[in-house]
Amino acid sequence: MKSPEVRSLPTGHLVFFLHAHLPYVRHPEHEDFLEEDWLYEAITETYLPMLMKMDAWLSAKHPARITMSVSPPLSEMLSDSLLMKRYRTRLERLIRLAEKEVRRTRHDSRFASTAAMHLERLNRCAHTFNDVYSRDLLGACARLQDEGILELATCSATHAFLPHFAADPAFVRAQIRIAVDAHRTHFGRHPPGIWLPECGYYRGLDQFLADEGLCYFFVDAHGVLNADPAPVHGTMSPIVCPSGVLAFPRDPESSQQVWSADSGYPGDGRYLEFYRDAGHDLPAEDLEGFVLPDGGRRNVGLKYHRISARHVPLDEKEPYDRVAALEAADTHAGNFVFNRTHQIDHWRRVMGRSPVIVAPYDAELFGHWWAEGPEFLDLVMRKAIYDQDVFRVSTPTDVIHSGLDFQAAQPSMSSWGAGGYGEVWLNEKNDWIFEAISEASAELQRVLARYPTPSTLQSTYLNLLGRELLLASASDWPFILTMGTSVGYAEAQVRRHLDRFNIVRQALSLEGKSGDADIQARMALVDEMLTIVDRDRIFLKYDHRLFLEHFRPPWFDER
């Protein structure tokens, strides 16, 4: 790559966006809970590696710019002392397992270097997590934000698919208000924009965003292509909604090259095979601390094989070659940047102005699902900065302040995912969720109306009602039911939050009653409520008034 040099003004912008989110999973009642692995794997394989790459850009004084949304549920988990303690323990166990693997494979030329790679990676993660970041990944994000490398956006409070709640404006407004407040709490700034869960947009949603001081959001390509009036610049420019908030459309071409299971870069045969894991290959006696109580297996993140050819069965995959994989990442990064330069140069000539290409991805793709993803992104950033002068890597805020003018138009209802109109999150496999949440939301509004000036204790009940409603509405659970993975857990989570909603409602209805039976029932319910509060430590400062249409949060004027 070329030496750093000052470049002229770009002819286009590339907005590289990562959406970091996981469903809220916290089970203090169990010493070891399988679904908590979702968080621990993402920290080791995605969040720490990506933050380390960003810190490397900062140290080298690369003028890198990247945007990332951190959902409130993920923020709450990353700031939870119990979960971070458990993560540290998990990482220590992984290091001990990796050390055993280095010894086991030391005379096996096929796998010894890969085992050493895993051990080095885990030791680097442990050092960075404990000694560099002091177990505070949100603080690391905030520092990179302050240094100008990272622009942080928010997401809705519990990642609810908002178009399905268009008829419930109080619910939608609460999702956005709580998200904004949580972001300010964790990162010290009002978020400039928001990632709408699943890119779910419906007409009028942008006004809720504007009301909370948000400047931009993202939609899938057809959300802008079907806008009214038709977009003059297609998906090569954001549009201004009636509220004044900008809608940034996802670029299909750059998405296809990374996301596609058939033609995307991560499917290259040289990359590490995700689905073959030592947690399933090794004898159970070698996996102390990782075998489930029922004897079941789990992934441990130590993988020794490459994808090879698509038709090759898992048990016949070829040994991984790290050098070849990094060569593939370099080739693909070069191809990605090459394609963006030609794409932007073409559209600049057609449009007569600077195109804006938006390339958004789930953050967990980089590192977790695609092991070499962080290296790919690092190479893309470096090549984009130093090997071309056609476009600049920008954030949405950079684009807004670039001097470009943007067409006023009304985006259409849309989402990403199969079909593009939200059917992934509402179909015959999961429609019972929407019906139950709608009924609970209507009941919450009735309860709020009965307590216009609640006592301190009543406010506690009302706060818990709203919190359980929010947690039940996460889009993760209907998605899992649609996809058929972890179905039992997803259904149990929804029912658990709805059951808790009913428990709290019953306790509130007994408040103030003095009959012996009422007192005994209330005491029993209070014990259950204490358990509810202890198990889910999310949104503990939540204010039920955020569900009221005209409530003005105290922080609103401090934006």
C-alpha positions in Angstrom: 0.0 0.0 0.0 1.1 3.6 -0.6 2.5 5.8 2.0 0.1 8.1 3.8 -0.6 11.3 1.9 -3.0 14.1 1.8 -5.7 13.5 -0.8 -8.0 15.9 -2.7 -11.7 16.0 -2.0 -13.4 12.7 -2.8 -15.8 12.1 -5.6 -17.8 9.8 -3.4 -18.4 8.4 0.1 -18.4 4.9 1.4 -20.3 4.5 4.7 -19.2 1.2 6.4 -21.7 0.4 9.1 -21.6 -2.4 11.7 -24.7 -3.3 13.7 -23.7 -4.9 17.0 -26.6 -6.6 18.8 -27.4 -9.7 20.8 -30.6 -10.7 22.6 -30.6 -10.0 26.3 -29.6 -13.3 28.0 -28.7 -13.4 31.7 -29.3 -16.4 33.9 -27.7 -15.9 37.4 -29.7 -18.9 38.6 -27.4 -21.2 36.6 -23.7 -21.4 37.0 -23.3 -22.3 33.3 -26.0 -21.4 30.7 -25.6 -22.4 27.1 -27.3 -19.3 25.5 -25.0 -17.0 27.5 -22.3 -18.4 25.1 -23.7 -16.1 22.4 -22.3 -13.1 24.3 -19.0 -14.7 25.2 -18.3 -15.9 21.7 -19.1 -12.5 20.2 -16.8 -10.7 22.6 -13.8 -13.1 21.9 -14.4 -13.4 18.1 -15.9 -10.1 17.1 -16.0 -7.2 19.6 -12.4 -7.5 21.0 -10.8 -8.1 17.6 -12.7 -5.2 16.0 -11.9 -2.8 18.8 -8.2 -3.9 18.6 -8.2 -3.1 14.8 -9.7 0.3 15.5 -7.1 1.0 18.2 -4.4 0.0 15.7 -5.8 2.6 13.2 -5.7 5.2 15.9 -2.1 4.3 16.9 -1.0 4.5 13.3 -2.8 7.8 12.8 -4.9 6.3 10.0 -7.7 8.7 9.1 -10.2 5.8 9.5 -13.9 6.3 10.0 -16.4 3.6 10.8 -19.9 3.6 12.2 -21.4 1.1 14.6 -24.6 0.8 16.4 -24.5 -0.9 19.8 -28.0 -2.0 20.8 -29.2 -1.3 24.4 -29.5 -5.0 25.3 -25.9 -5.6 24.2 -24.8 -2.4 26.1 -26.5 -3.7 29.3 -24.9 -7.1 29.0 -21.4 -5.6 28.4 -21.8 -3.4 31.5 -23.1 -6.2 33.7 -20.6 -7.2 36.3 -21.9 -10.8 36.6 -21.7 -11.4 32.9 -18.2 -9.8 32.6 -17.0 -11.9 35.5 -18.4 -15.0 33.8 -16.8 -14.0 30.5 -13.4 -13.6 32.2 -13.8 -17.1 33.7 -14.8 -18.5 30.3 -11.7 -16.9 28.6 -9.4 -18.4 31.2 -10.9 -21.9 30.6 -10.5 -21.4 26.9 -6.8 -20.5 27.3 -6.2 -23.7 29.4 -8.0 -25.7 26.7 -5.9 -24.1 24.0 -2.7 -24.8 25.9 -3.7 -28.5 26.0 -4.4 -28.4 22.3 -1.0 -26.9 21.6 0.6 -29.8 23.5 -1.7 -32.4 21.8 -0.9 -31.2 18.2 2.7 -30.3 18.7 3.9 -33.2 16.5 1.1 -32.9 14.0 2.1 -30.7 11.1 -1.4 -30.4 9.9 -2.8 -28.6 13.0 0.1 -27.5 15.2 0.3 -23.9 13.8 -3.5 -23.5 13.9 -3.5 -24.6 17.6 -0.8 -22.1 18.3 -2.7 -19.4 16.5 -5.8 -20.0 18.7 -3.7 -19.8 21.9 -2.0 -16.6 20.8 -5.4 -15.1 19.8 -7.0 -16.0 23.2 -4.0 -14.6 25.2 -4.2 -11.4 23.2 -7.9 -11.1 23.9 -7.4 -11.8 27.7 -4.6 -9.1 27.9 -6.7 -6.6 26.0 -9.9 -7.3 27.9 -8.3 -7.3 31.4 -5.3 -5.0 31.1 -5.9 -2.6 28.3 -9.7 -2.1 28.4 -10.1 -2.9 32.2 -13.1 -5.2 31.3 -14.9 -2.1 30.0 -15.7 -2.6 26.3 -18.2 0.3 26.3 -15.6 2.6 27.6 -13.2 1.5 24.8 -16.0 2.3 22.3 -16.6 5.7 23.9 -12.8 6.5 23.8 -12.6 5.6 20.1 -15.7 7.8 19.5 -14.0 10.7 21.2 -10.8 10.1 19.2 -12.8 10.4 15.9 -12.3 6.8 14.7 -15.8 5.5 15.6 -19.3 7.0 15.3 -21.7 5.3 17.6 -25.4 5.0 16.8 -28.2 3.4 18.8 -31.0 0.9 18.2 -34.5 0.5 19.6 -34.6 -0.4 23.3 -35.1 -4.1 22.9 -34.6 -4.5 19.2 -38.4 -4.7 18.5 -39.5 -4.9 14.9 -41.2 -1.5 14.9 -43.5 -1.7 11.8 -45.5 -4.4 13.5 -46.3 -1.9 16.3 -47.3 1.0 14.0 -50.8 1.1 15.5 -49.3 1.5 19.0 -47.5 4.9 19.0 -46.8 4.9 22.7 -44.9 1.6 22.4 -42.9 2.8 19.4 -42.0 6.1 21.1 -41.0 4.3 24.3 -38.7 2.0 22.4 -36.9 4.9 20.9 -36.8 7.1 24.0 -35.4 4.4 26.2 -32.8 3.6 23.6 -31.7 7.2 23.4 -31.5 7.5 27.2 -29.5 4.2 27.5 -27.1 5.4 24.8 -26.5 8.6 26.7 -25.9 6.7 29.9 -23.4 4.3 28.4 -21.5 6.6 26.0 -21.9 10.1 27.3 -23.4 11.5 24.1 -26.7 11.8 22.4 -26.7 9.4 19.5 -26.7 11.0 16.1 -28.6 8.2 14.4 -30.3 4.9 14.9 -30.2 1.4 13.3 -33.9 0.5 13.0 -34.1 -3.3 14.0 -34.1 -5.4 10.8 -34.1 -2.1 8.8 -37.8 -2.1 9.6 -39.4 1.2 8.5 -43.1 2.3 8.1 -44.5 5.7 7.0 -44.3 8.1 9.9 -41.7 6.3 12.0 -39.1 9.0 11.1 -41.2 11.6 13.0 -40.6 9.6 16.2 -36.9 9.7 15.5 -36.9 13.4 14.9 -38.8 14.0 18.1 -36.0 12.3 20.0 -33.3 14.3 18.3 -32.0 11.6 15.9 -30.6 12.7 12.5 -30.5 9.5 10.4 -31.5 5.9 10.0 -31.0 3.1 7.5 -33.4 1.3 5.2 -33.0 -1.5 2.7 -32.6 -0.5 -0.9 -36.3 -0.9 -1.9 -37.3 1.4 1.0 -35.8 4.3 -1.0 -36.3 2.9 -4.5 -40.1 2.8 -3.8 -40.1 6.3 -2.2 -42.5 9.0 -3.1 -41.5 10.8 -5.2 -39.1 8.4 -6.9 -35.5 9.0 -5.9 -33.5 10.9 -8.5 -30.3 9.2 -7.5 -31.6 5.7 -6.7 -29.7 4.1 -3.8 -26.6 6.3 -4.4 -27.8 9.0 -2.0 -29.8 9.3 1.2 -33.1 11.1 1.1 -34.7 13.6 3.5 -37.9 12.4 5.1 -40.8 14.7 5.8 -39.5 15.0 9.4 -36.1 16.2 8.3 -34.4 12.9 9.3 -32.2 11.3 6.6 -32.8 7.8 5.4 -29.6 6.0 4.1 -30.3 3.1 1.7 -28.3 -0.1 1.8 -26.3 -0.7 -1.4 -27.2 -4.1 -2.9 -23.9 -4.6 -4.7 -21.6 -4.1 -1.8 -23.9 -6.2 0.4 -24.0 -9.1 -2.0 -20.3 -9.4 -2.2 -20.0 -9.8 1.6 -23.3 -11.4 2.6 -24.1 -13.9 -0.2 -23.8 -17.5 0.8 -23.1 -18.4 -2.8 -21.0 -15.6 -4.2 -19.8 -13.7 -1.1 -16.3 -13.6 0.1 -16.8 -15.6 3.3 -17.6 -18.7 1.3 -14.1 -19.0 -0.1 -12.7 -22.4 0.5 -9.5 -21.0 2.1 -11.3 -19.5 5.1 -11.9 -21.2 8.5 -14.8 -23.5 8.6 -17.3 -22.3 11.2 -19.3 -25.5 11.6 -16.5 -27.8 12.4 -15.4 -27.1 16.0 -13.2 -28.9 18.5 -16.0 -28.8 21.0 -17.7 -31.5 19.0 -14.5 -33.3 17.7 -12.5 -33.8 20.9 -13.2 -36.6 23.5 -15.5 -35.4 26.3 -12.7 -35.9 28.9 -10.5 -33.3 27.1 -13.3 -30.7 27.3 -13.5 -30.2 31.1 -15.8 -27.2 31.8 -17.3 -27.2 28.3 -19.5 -30.3 28.2 -23.2 -29.5 29.0 -24.8 -31.0 32.1 -26.7 -33.4 29.9 -23.6 -34.5 28.1 -24.3 -32.4 25.1 -21.6 -30.6 23.2 -21.0 -26.9 22.5 -18.7 -24.9 20.3 -15.5 -23.7 21.9 -14.2 -21.6 19.0 -11.1 -23.8 18.3 -11.4 -24.8 14.7 -8.8 -26.6 12.6 -10.3 -27.0 9.1 -11.0 -24.7 6.2 -14.2 -24.5 4.3 -12.7 -26.4 1.3 -15.2 -27.1 -1.5 -18.9 -26.6 -0.7 -19.8 -30.2 -1.4 -17.2 -31.6 1.0 -18.8 -33.1 4.2 -17.8 -31.6 7.5 -15.8 -34.7 8.5 -13.7 -34.5 5.3 -12.8 -30.8 5.5 -9.1 -30.0 4.8 -6.7 -28.6 7.4 -6.7 -24.8 7.7 -3.8 -22.8 6.3 -3.6 -19.4 8.0 -1.3 -17.9 5.3 -3.6 -18.9 2.5 -6.6 -17.5 4.4 -4.9 -14.1 4.9 -3.9 -14.1 1.3 -7.6 -14.6 0.5 -8.6 -11.7 2.8 -6.1 -9.4 1.1 -7.4 -10.4 -2.3 -11.0 -9.9 -1.3 -10.3 -6.6 0.4 -8.6 -5.4 -2.7 -11.5 -6.6 -4.9 -14.0 -4.8 -2.6 -12.2 -1.5 -2.8 -11.6 -1.9 -6.5 -15.3 -2.5 -7.1 -16.3 0.5 -4.9 -14.0 2.8 -6.8 -15.4 1.8 -10.2 -19.0 1.8 -8.8 -18.6 5.3 -7.4 -16.7 6.6 -10.4 -19.5 5.3 -12.7 -22.3 6.8 -10.7 -20.4 10.1 -10.2 -20.4 10.5 -14.0 -24.0 9.5 -14.3 -25.2 11.7 -11.4 -22.9 14.6 -11.8 -22.3 14.6 -8.0 -20.7 12.5 -5.2 -22.4 9.1 -4.8 -22.9 7.7 -1.3 -22.6 4.0 -0.9 -23.8 2.5 2.4 -22.4 -1.0 3.3 -24.1 -2.2 6.5 -23.5 -5.5 8.1 -24.2 -7.4 11.4 -21.0 -6.8 13.4 -20.9 -10.5 14.4 -20.3 -11.5 10.8 -16.8 -10.2 11.2 -14.9 -12.7 13.4 -17.7 -14.9 14.7 -19.3 -16.2 11.5 -16.3 -15.2 9.3 -13.1 -15.8 11.2 -11.0 -13.6 8.9 -13.6 -10.8 8.8 -11.7 -8.4 11.1 -8.6 -8.8 8.9 -10.7 -8.2 5.8 -12.2 -5.1 7.3 -8.8 -3.8 8.4 -7.4 -4.3 4.9 -10.4 -2.6 3.3 -9.9 0.4 5.5 -6.2 0.7 4.8 -6.6 0.2 1.1 -9.5 2.6 1.0 -7.4 5.3 2.7 -4.1 4.9 0.9 -4.6 3.0 -2.4 -7.3 5.1 -4.1 -8.5 8.6 -4.3 -12.0 8.2 -5.7 -13.9 7.9 -2.4 -13.6 8.7 1.3 -14.6 6.3 4.1 -17.2 8.4 5.9 -19.8 8.3 8.6 -23.4 9.3 8.1 -22.7 12.5 10.0 -19.8 13.2 7.6 -22.1 12.8 4.7 -24.7 15.1 6.2 -22.1 17.8 6.7 -20.4 17.2 3.3 -22.2 20.0 1.5 -24.3 17.7 -0.6 -28.0 18.5 -1.0 -30.5 15.7 -0.6 -33.8 15.0 -2.2 -37.0 15.2 -0.1 -39.0 12.0 -0.3 -41.1 9.6 1.7 -39.5 6.2 2.1 -41.8 3.1 1.7 -42.5 0.5 4.3 -39.7 -2.1 4.1 -37.2 -4.3 5.9 -34.3 -6.4 5.1 -34.5 -10.2 5.4 -36.4 -12.6 3.2 -39.2 -11.0 1.3 -38.2 -7.5 2.4 -41.5 -6.6 4.2 -41.2 -8.1 7.6 -42.7 -11.5 7.1 -39.7 -13.1 8.8 -40.9 -11.5 12.1 -44.6 -12.2 11.6 -45.8 -15.5 10.2 -47.6 -18.6 11.1 -44.7 -19.8 13.3 -44.6 -16.7 15.5 -47.8 -14.7 15.1 -48.9 -15.6 18.6 -46.1 -13.4 20.0 -47.4 -10.3 18.3 -51.0 -10.9 19.5 -49.8 -11.5 23.1 -47.6 -8.4 23.2 -50.4 -6.2 21.7 -52.8 -7.3 24.4 -50.2 -6.7 27.1 -49.4 -3.2 25.7 -53.1 -2.3 25.7 -53.4 -3.5 29.3 -50.4 -1.4 30.2 -52.1 1.7 28.9 -55.2 0.9 30.9 -53.2 0.4 34.0 -51.3 3.7 33.5 -54.6 5.5 33.2 -55.7 4.1 36.6 -52.5 5.5 38.3 -52.0 9.1 37.1 -50.1 10.0 40.3 -48.7 6.7 41.6 -46.9 6.2 44.9 -43.3 5.2 44.9 -44.2 1.5 45.3 -46.8 1.7 42.6 -44.2 3.4 40.3 -41.9 0.4 40.9 -44.7 -1.9 39.7 -45.5 0.2 36.7 -41.8 0.4 35.8 -41.5 -3.4 35.9 -44.7 -3.8 33.8 -43.2 -1.7 31.0 -39.8 -3.4 31.2 -41.2 -6.9 30.8 -43.3 -5.8 27.9 -40.2 -4.4 26.2 -38.2 -7.5 26.8 -40.9 -9.8 25.4 -41.0 -7.7 22.1 -37.4 -8.3 21.0 -37.3 -9.3 17.3 -34.7 -12.0 18.1 -37.4 -14.4 19.4 -39.7 -14.4 16.4 -36.7 -14.6 14.1 -35.4 -17.7 15.9 -38.9 -19.3 15.7 -38.9 -18.6 11.9 -35.4 -20.0 11.4 -36.0 -23.1 13.6 -32.9 -22.7 15.8 -33.1 -22.6 19.6 -36.8 -22.6 19.3 -37.5 -23.9 22.8 -35.4 -21.2 24.4 -36.9 -18.4 22.3 -40.5 -19.4 23.0 -39.6 -19.8 26.7 -38.1 -16.3 26.9 -41.2 -14.6 25.4 -43.6 -16.6 27.7 -41.3 -15.9 30.7 -41.5 -12.1 30.2 -45.3 -12.2 29.6 -45.8 -14.3 32.7 -43.7 -11.8 34.7 -45.9 -9.0 33.3 -49.0 -10.8 34.7 -47.3 -11.4 38.0 -46.5 -7.7 38.4 -50.0 -6.7 37.3 -51.5 -9.0 39.9 -49.2 -7.5 42.6 -50.2 -4.0 41.6 -53.9 -4.9 41.8 -53.5 -6.1 45.4 -51.6 -3.0 46.5 -53.5 -1.2 49.3 -55.9 -4.1 50.1 -55.9 -5.1 53.7 -57.6 -8.5 53.8 -55.6 -11.4 55.2 -55.8 -13.3 51.9 -54.9 -10.3 49.9 -51.8 -9.6 52.1 -50.6 -13.2 51.9 -51.1 -13.2 48.1 -49.3 -9.9 47.8 -46.3 -11.1 49.9 -46.0 -14.2 47.7 -46.1 -12.0 44.6 -43.5 -9.6 46.0 -41.1 -12.5 46.5 -41.5 -13.4 42.9 -41.0 -9.8 41.8 -37.7 -9.7 43.8 -36.5 -12.7 41.8 -37.6 -11.0 38.5 -35.5 -7.9 39.4 -32.5 -10.0 40.4 -32.5 -12.1 37.2 -32.8 -9.3 34.6 -30.6 -6.3 35.5 -31.6 -4.3 32.4 -33.3 -0.9 32.4 -33.3 -0.6 36.1 -33.8 3.2 35.9 -36.6 2.8 33.4 -39.4 5.3 33.9 -42.9 4.1 33.1 -43.9 7.6 32.0 -41.9 7.0 28.9 -44.9 5.1 27.7 -47.0 8.2 27.9 -47.6 10.0 24.7 -46.7 13.5 25.9 -44.1 12.8 28.6 -41.0 14.9 28.1 -37.9 13.1 29.5 -35.8 15.3 31.8 -32.7 14.8 29.6 -34.6 15.9 26.4 -33.4 19.5 26.5 -29.8 18.5 27.1 -29.3 16.9 23.7 
